[in-house]
Amino acid sequence: MNTQTLLNNVATINKDNGIFVNAKEFLKELRQVATAVAKPSDHRPNLTFVHVRVTENNLILEATDSHVLERANVAASIPDELVGKEFLIDGKFAKNLSKTPTKYGKTLGVYPQFNDGKYKGIISIVGGGEEFIDDSRENISVFGYPDLVRVTPYLNDATVKFDVQQKEIFPVLKEIVKIVNKPGLTKEFKEVKKTEVVALLVKDNVVKLKYSNWEKDLEFPIAVTNIVVNDEFEINFNVKKLKQRLQYLSNRENLTFRFYKNAYRPFTISRENGGLGLVCPIRWY
């Protein structure tokens, strides 16, 4: 997006320190991120905010339900004093605002409020001659959303990684899902299996998926290359979520899995074409 074009389009907005975005693009991505993880579930929290990170020339929109993290980038014109800041947009506010994206004109002004560099929980969005205010001060935890270190990994922070072809890992995921859905399970196992929890273990030059069926632990080795790991690393995740991420890829596509700092942060799946998927770990507490 051309910065000067953005500035020309918002000549009627008099506020200072605004972030200016293409209205249609911003609202489309905002709604996608807000709704992608807002599906109620008995088995995981429904986190209702969209987290926004401000860079030099775009906004990174993110939302998580603790199993997956949805991410989108939106080009923006951003004043220097807001670069590096972070703020939240209430999910319901985001969805209501984006129902009719054409009514706001070509450009929106986004005005988050900060106090001593900390987001106050108030944001104004101006467009089409109207101002819309999201005041979520009482609902935002001082501890973040819900733990920014955990849910916003950066690719260069990876401490464990490996490469694998889709054809090596996807059949294993299918086999485990088949076991998860096997009929005739005990009542106790049915209660636990709702989470479809699988552990991924990286040790030395071996990667395994581990799954417990209450009778024994099942292990499924995966053929991988270029392993980087300093010590044994294990992470729990939802097997169906990962299967969904990989099922439409070419079976010969090379993927790079990266894991970050500890087992409480999402892992990323980088594709050859530059695409990026994220899967959040399952926490036991």
C-alpha positions, 0 to 999 in steps of 0.5 A: 500500500502506498503511504502517500495515497493513504495520507491523501485519503485521510485528509479529513481526519484531524486527529494526531498519532493515528494509524491509517489503513485501507478500510476494506483490507483491514476489516476483512483481515480483522474479521477473519482473525476475530472469527477464526478462533471464536468457536465455543468449546468445552475443552479449551478457552475462548479468548475473545481479543485480537492482539495487534502488533505495530511494525514500521509499515504494517499491523500484525493481527493475531488471535488464539484459542490456545490450540491454533493461532491465526495471523494476518498482516495489514499494510499501514501508515504508522507514526514513528512513536507507535512503532513497536507498540501492542494493543488489543481489539475486542472480538465482538467489536471487531466483528460488528465493525467489519460487517459492512466494510464499504460504509467507512470509505476507503481509509480508516484511522486507528487510534489506540490510547497509551499511558506511559507506553502501556495500552489503556484498553481504549481504541477509536476507529474513525471512518466514513465521518463516524467514530467507533470506540472500543473501551475494554479496560475492565476486561483486559488482564494486566498480564497480557493476552493471554501470555504474549511470549507464548502466543507470538513466536518469531522465526529467528527465536527457534531453539528446536527445528527440523525439516520434513516432507508432507508425505512423511508426517501426514500419514502418521497423523492420519493413523493417530486420528484413526486411533483417536476415533476408534469405537469401543473405548472405555468411558474414562478414555472417551472423556480424555480423548476429547482433547486429542492430545499427542506429544511430539518428542525431539531427541538426538536425531530422532523425532517421534509422535507419542500417543497414549491409549490407556493400555500403552504408549504408542510411538510413531517415528518420523523421517526428518532431516536437518534436526537442531536440538540441544537436549530432549524436547517434548510438546503436547498439541491437538493432532486434528489441528495439525492434520487440518493444517497439512492435509491439502499440501503436496505430499512432496512439499518440504516443511520446516517445523520450529519450536520456541524456548519452551513447550508453552509457545506455538510451533510454526510450520514454514512451507517452501512457498513462504506460507506459515502455519502455527499450532498452539500447544496444549497446556495441562494447567 
